[in-house]
């Protein structure tokens, strides 16, 4: 299953400008309780976003108890902080793979939105159109947005609403 998911993410969906630069990684530890694992997204071999079951559950518990959030909302808040495990990664990919790029760009899932920003179906005009809205987005998503802009040689000043240059 992982080889199919990885192939789609890196060869079918990934923007040409990012091929051989972005790598996706997921593993399951067979000897770990409940076969937990970790996932990451790498840029030129450096993990830009990484998490595992224990990070996710720690963040979830902290949010649940400190913010008095309900169980499901605490999971969404933990993911928005970049805390996820391999199951969340697979679920995000499933959602991404089975909906339009427009729906993926507006998803509640941080991972789905990252996949969409790195996707070749998100063209240069769409990337430029996202500029103002992106300033108010999750910093993790902003980082992947700027990785994509840099790869496409699109100049968008960070933190301002000036016009883009191509």
PAZAPA-4460 file (N, C-alpha, C; in steps of 0.05 Angstrom, whole numbers, plus 32768, in hexadecimal, padded with zeros to 4 digits):
% residues 166
    n_x    n_y    n_z   ca_x   ca_y   ca_z    c_x    c_y    c_z   seq   type   mol
   8010   7FE8   8000   8000   8000   8000   8011   8019   8000     1      X     A
   8026   801A   8011   8037   8032   8013   8044   8038   7FF8     2      X     A
   804D   8024   7FE9   805B   802A   7FD0   8048   8037   7FBC     3      X     A
   802E   802F   7FBD   801A   803B   7FAB   8015   8058   7FB3     4      X     A
   8012   805D   7FCD   800D   8078   7FD7   8025   808A   7FD0     5      X     A
   803D   8080   7FD6   8055   8090   7FD1   8058   8096   7FB3     6      X     A
   8053   8082   7FA2   8055   8086   7F86   8042   809C   7F7C     7      X     A
   8029   809B   7F86   8016   80AF   7F7E   801E   80CB   7F87     8      X     A
   8026   80CD   7FA1   802E   80E7   7FAB   8046   80F2   7F9D     9      X     A
   805B   80E2   7F98   8074   80EC   7F8D   8075   80EC   7F6F    10      X     A
   8065   80DC   7F62   8067   80DA   7F44   804E   80E2   7F35    11      X     A
   8037   80DE   7F41   801E   80E5   7F33   8016   8102   7F3A    12      X     A
   8015   8108   7F54   800B   8122   7F5D   8020   8138   7F60    13      X     A
   8037   8132   7F68   804B   8146   7F6F   8052   8158   7F57    14      X     A
   8053   8172   7F5B   805B   8185   7F46   8076   817D   7F3B    15      X     A
   8079   8180   7F21   8093   8179   7F14   80AA   8188   7F20    16      X     A
   80A6   81A1   7F28   80BC   81B1   7F34   80C6   81A6   7F4F    17      X     A
   80B6   8194   7F5B   80BD   8189   7F75   80C7   816C   7F74    18      X     A
   80C4   8160   7F5C   80CC   8144   7F5A   80EA   8141   7F60    19      X     A
   80F1   812D   7F6E   810C   8127   7F78   8115   813B   7F8E    20      X     A
   8103   814B   7F97   8108   815D   7FAE   80F7   8156   7FC6    21      X     A
   80DD   8150   7FC1   80CB   8149   7FD6   80C9   812B   7FD7    22      X     A
   80CC   8120   7FEF   80C8   8103   7FF4   80B5   8100   800B    23      X     A
   80A4   80EC   8009   8091   80E5   801E   809B   80CB   802B    24      X     A
   8098   80CA   8045   80A2   80B2   8054   808D   80AA   8068    25      X     A
   8087   8090   8069   8075   8085   807D   8080   806A   8085    26      X     A
   8080   8064   809F   8088   804A   80A8   8077   8041   80BF    27      X     A
   8074   8027   80C2   8066   801B   80D9   807A   800A   80E8    28      X     A
   807B   800D   8102   808D   7FFD   8112   807F   7FE4   811B    29      X     A
   8086   7FCE   810F   8078   7FB5   8113   807A   7FAB   8130    30      X     A
   8090   7FB1   813E   8093   7FA8   8159   8087   7FBB   816E    31      X     A
   807D   7FD2   8165   8071   7FE6   8176   8054   7FDE   817C    32      X     A
   804C   7FE5   8194   8030   7FE0   819C   801D   7FEC   8187    33      X     A
   800A   7FDC   817E   7FF6   7FE4   816A   8003   7FEC   814F    34      X     A
   801C   7FE4   814B   802A   7FE9   8132   8029   8007   812A    35      X     A
   8030   8017   813D   8030   8034   8138   8048   803B   8126    36      X     A
   8048   8053   811C   805E   805B   810A   8061   8079   8108    37      X     A
   806E   8081   80F3   8072   809E   80EF   8070   80A4   80D2    38      X     A
   806E   80BE   80CC   806D   80C7   80B1   807C   80E2   80AF    39      X     A
   8085   80E8   8097   8093   8102   8093   8092   810A   8076    40      X     A
   8096   8124   8072   809A   812F   8057   80B6   813B   8057    41      X     A
   80C6   8134   8043   80E1   813D   8042   80E6   814F   802A    42      X     A
   80F7   8162   802D   8100   8173   8017   811E   816F   8015    43      X     A
   8126   8164   7FFE   8142   815D   7FF9   814E   814E   8010    44      X     A
   813F   813A   801B   8149   8129   802F   8146   8133   804C    45      X     A
   813E   814C   804F   813A   8158   806A   811D   8157   8071    46      X     A
   8116   814B   8088   80FA   814A   8091   80F0   8166   8097    47      X     A
   80DC   816F   8088   80D0   8189   808C   80B8   8186   80A0    48      X     A
   80AA   8170   809D   8093   816A   80AE   8095   814D   80B6    49      X     A
   8094   8147   80D0   8096   812C   80D9   8086   8129   80F2    50      X     A
   807B   8112   80F6   806C   810C   810F   8068   80EE   8111    51      X     A
   805E   80E6   8128   8059   80CA   812E   8042   80C8   8141    52      X     A
   803A   80B0   8147   8023   80AB   8158   8026   80B8   8173    53      X     A
   803E   80B6   817F   8042   80C0   819A   8041   80DF   819B    54      X     A
   804C   80EC   8187   804A   8109   8185   802C   8111   8182    55      X     A
   801E   8103   8171   8002   8109   816C   7FF2   8105   8186    56      X     A
   7FF5   80EF   8194   7FE5   80EA   81AC   7FED   80FE   81C2    57      X     A
   8006   8105   81C4   800F   8118   81D8   8002   8133   81D3    58      X     A
   8002   813C   81BA   7FF6   8156   81B3   7FD8   8155   81B7    59      X     A
   7FCC   813F   81AF   7FAF   813B   81B2   7FA7   813D   81CF    60      X     A
   7FB5   812F   81E0   7FAE   812F   81FD   7FB2   814B   8209    61      X     A
   7FC7   8158   8202   7FCC   8173   820C   7FB6   8186   8204    62      X     A
   7FAE   8185   81EB   7F98   8196   81E1   7F7E   818F   81EE    63      X     A
   7F78   8175   81F0   7F5F   816C   81FB   7F5C   8175   8218    64      X     A
   7F70   8172   8228   7F6E   8179   8244   7F72   8196   824A    65      X     A
   7F83   81A4   823B   7F88   81C0   8241   7F74   81D3   8234    66      X     A
   7F69   81CC   821D   7F57   81DE   8210   7F39   81D6   8213    67      X     A
   7F35   81C1   8221   7F1A   81B6   8224   7F0C   81B2   8209    68      X     A
   7F1B   81AA   81F6   7F11   81A4   81DB   7F05   8188   81DB    69      X     A
   7EF1   8183   81CA   7EE7   8168   81C8   7EFC   8157   81BB    70      X     A
   7EF8   813D   81BD   7F0C   8129   81B4   7F13   812D   8196    71      X     A
   7EFF   812F   8185   7F04   8132   8168   7F11   814D   8162    72      X     A
   7F08   8162   816E   7F15   817D   8169   7F32   817D   8172    73      X     A
   7F38   816F   8188   7F53   816D   8191   7F65   815F   817D    74      X     A
   7F5B   814B   816F   7F6A   813D   815A   7F70   8151   8143    75      X     A
   7F5B   8160   813B   7F5F   8173   8125   7F73   8189   812C    76      X     A
   7F72   8192   8145   7F85   81A7   814E   7FA1   819B   8150    77      X     A
   7FA4   8182   8158   7FBE   8176   8159   7FCA   8173   813D    78      X     A
   7FB9   816B   812A   7FC3   8169   810E   7FCB   8184   8104    79      X     A
   7FBC   8199   810B   7FC2   81B4   8101   7FDD   81BE   810C    80      X     A
   7FE6   81B1   8121   8001   81B7   812C   8016   81A5   8120    81      X     A
   800F   8195   810D   8022   8183   8100   8026   8169   810E    82      X     A
   8013   8161   811F   8015   8147   812D   8002   8133   8121    83      X     A
   800D   811E   8116   7FFE   8109   8108   800E   80F0   8109    84      X     A
   8001   80DA   8101   8010   80C1   80FF   800B   80B5   80E3    85      X     A
   8015   809D   80DF   8014   8091   80C4   7FF7   808C   80BD    86      X     A
   7FE5   8087   80D0   7FC9   8082   80C9   7FBC   809D   80BF    87      X     A
   7FC2   80B3   80CC   7FB8   80CD   80C3   7FC3   80D3   80A7    88      X     A
   7FDC   80CD   80A2   7FE8   80D2   8088   7FD9   80C2   8073    89      X     A
   7FD4   80A8   8077   7FC6   8098   8064   7FA9   80A3   8060    90      X     A
   7F9C   80AB   8075   7F81   80B5   8073   7F81   80CF   8063    91      X     A
   7F94   80E1   8069   7F96   80FA   805A   7F9A   80F4   803D    92      X     A
   7FAC   80E1   8036   7FB0   80DA   801A   7F97   80D0   800D    93      X     A
   7F89   80BE   801B   7F70   80B3   8011   7F5C   80CA   800A    94      X     A
   7F59   80DD   801C   7F47   80F3   8017   7F51   8104   7FFF    95      X     A
   7F6A   810A   7FFF   7F76   8119   7FE9   7F72   810B   7FCE    96      X     A
   7F77   80F1   7FCE   7F76   80E1   7FB5   7F59   80DF   7FAB    97      X     A
   7F46   80E3   7FBB   7F2A   80DF   7FB4   7F19   80F8   7FB3    98      X     A
   7F26   810F   7FB1   7F16   8128   7FAE   7F25   813B   7F9B    99      X     A
   7F17   8150   7F93   7F23   8163   7F80   7F39   8172   7F8E   100      X     A
   7F4A   817E   7F7D   7F60   818E   7F88   7F55   81A7   7F96   101      X     A
   7F3F   81B2   7F8D   7F33   81C8   7F9B   7F29   81C1   7FB7   102      X     A
   7F1D   81AA   7FB9   7F14   81A0   7FD4   7F2D   819B   7FE6   103      X     A
   7F42   8191   7FDA   7F5A   818B   7FEA   7F67   81A5   7FF4   104      X     A
   7F67   81BA   7FE3   7F72   81D3   7FEB   7F62   81E0   8002   105      X     A
   7F49   81D9   8005   7F38   81E4   801A   7F33   81D0   8031   106      X     A
   7F40   81BA   8031   7F3C   81A5   8045   7F41   81AF   8061   107      X     A
   7F35   81A2   8075   7F3B   81A7   8091   7F55   819A   8099   108      X     A
   7F5E   8187   808A   7F76   8178   8090   7F8F   8186   8086   109      X     A
   7FA1   818B   8098   7FBB   8198   8091   7FCA   8187   807C   110      X     A
   7FCB   816D   8080   7FD9   815C   806D   7FCD   815C   8052   111      X     A
   7FB3   815C   8050   7FA5   815D   8036   7FAC   8177   8028   112      X     A
   7FAC   818D   8037   7FB3   81A7   802B   7FD0   81A8   8022   113      X     A
   7FE2   819C   8031   7FFE   819B   8029   8001   818B   800F   114      X     A
   7FF4   8174   800D   7FF4   8164   7FF5   7FEB   8175   7FDD   115      X     A
   7FD5   8185   7FE2   7FC9   8195   7FCC   7FDC   81AB   7FC3   116      X     A
   7FE9   81B8   7FD6   7FFC   81CE   7FCF   8013   81C3   7FBF   117      X     A
   801C   81AB   7FC4   8032   819F   7FB5   802A   8191   7F9B   118      X     A
   8010   8190   7F97   8004   8181   7F80   8007   8192   7F66   119      X     A
   800D   8184   7F50   8011   8191   7F36   7FF6   819C   7F2C   120      X     A
   7FE0   8192   7F36   7FC6   819D   7F2D   7FC1   81B9   7F39   121      X     A
   7FD0   81C0   7F4D   7FCF   81DB   7F58   7FE3   81EC   7F47   122      X     A
   7FD8   81FA   7F34   7FE9   8209   7F22   7FF4   8223   7F2D   123      X     A
   8004   8230   7F1D   8010   8249   7F25   7FFC   825F   7F2B   124      X     A
   7FE7   8261   7F1B   7FD3   8275   7F20   7FC4   8270   7F3A   125      X     A
   7FBF   8257   7F40   7FB2   8250   7F5A   7FC5   8257   7F71   126      X     A
   7FDE   8250   7F6E   7FF1   8256   7F83   7FF2   8274   7F89   127      X     A
   7FF3   8284   7F74   7FF4   82A1   7F77   7FDA   82AA   7F84   128      X     A
   7FC3   829F   7F7B   7FA9   82A7   7F87   7FA7   82A1   7FA4   129      X     A
   7FB6   828D   7FAE   7FB6   8285   7FCA   7FC6   8298   7FDC   130      X     A
   7FD5   82AA   7FD0   7FE9   82BA   7FDF   7FDD   82C8   7FF7   131      X     A
   7FC7   82D8   7FF4   7FBC   82E7   800A   7FB1   82D4   8020   132      X     A
   7FA2   82C0   8017   7F96   82AD   802B   7FAC   829E   803A   133      X     A
   7FC2   8298   802C   7FD7   8288   8038   7FE4   8296   8050   134      X     A
   7FE3   82B0   8051   7FEF   82BF   8067   7FE1   82B9   8081   135      X     A
   7FC9   82B0   8080   7FB9   82AA   8098   7FB8   828C   809E   136      X     A
   7FC7   827D   8090   7FC6   8260   8093   7FDA   8255   80A7   137      X     A
   7FD7   823C   80AC   7FEA   822E   80BE   8007   8232   80B4   138      X     A
   8019   8238   80C6   8035   823C   80BE   8042   8224   80B0   139      X     A
   8039   820C   80B7   8043   81F4   80A9   803A   81F4   808C   140      X     A
   8021   81FB   8088   8017   81FC   806C   8025   8212   805D   141      X     A
   8029   8229   806A   8038   823F   805D   8054   8236   8054   142      X     A
   8061   8226   8065   807C   821D   805E   807C   820D   8044   143      X     A
   8068   81FA   8042   8066   81EA   802A   805E   81FB   8012   144      X     A
   804D   820E   8016   8045   8221   8001   805D   822F   7FF6   145      X     A
   806F   8239   8007   8087   8247   7FFE   809B   8234   7FF1   146      X     A
   809C   821B   7FFA   80AD   8208   7FED   80A4   8204   7FD0   147      X     A
   8089   8203   7FCC   807F   81FF   7FB1   8083   8219   7FA1   148      X     A
   807F   8230   7FAC   8084   8249   7F9E   80A1   824B   7F95   149      X     A
   80B3   8245   7FA7   80D0   8246   7FA0   80D6   8232   7F89   150      X     A
   80CA   821B   7F8A   80CF   8207   7F75   80C5   8210   7F5A   151      X     A
   80AF   821F   7F5A   80A3   8229   7F42   80AF   8244   7F39   152      X     A
   80C1   824F   7F49   80CE   8269   7F44   80B9   827F   7F43   153      X     A
   80A6   827E   7F56   8092   8293   7F59   809A   82A3   7F72   154      X     A
   809E   82BD   7F6E   80A5   82CE   7F84   808D   82D9   7F91   155      X     A
   8088   82D2   7FAA   8073   82DD   7FBA   807F   82E6   7FD4   156      X     A
   807F   8300   7FD9   808B   830B   7FF2   807D   82FE   800A   157      X     A
   808D   82F5   801D   8082   82E9   8035   8077   82FE   8047   158      X     A
   805E   82F9   8051   8053   830B   8065   8048   8325   805B   159      X     A
   8046   8328   8040   803A   8340   8035   8025   8339   8021   160      X     A
   8016   834C   8018   8001   8347   8004   8007   8354   7FEA   161      X     A
   8020   8357   7FE3   8028   8363   7FCA   8022   8350   7FB3   162      X     A
   8023   835A   7F9B   801E   834A   7F84   8035   8336   7F7F   163      X     A
   802F   8320   7F73   8043   830C   7F6D   8051   8312   7F53   164      X     A
   8069   8308   7F51   8079   830A   7F39   807F   82EE   7F30   165      X     A
   807E   82E9   7F16   8085   82CF   7F0B   809D   82D1   7EF9   166      X     A
***
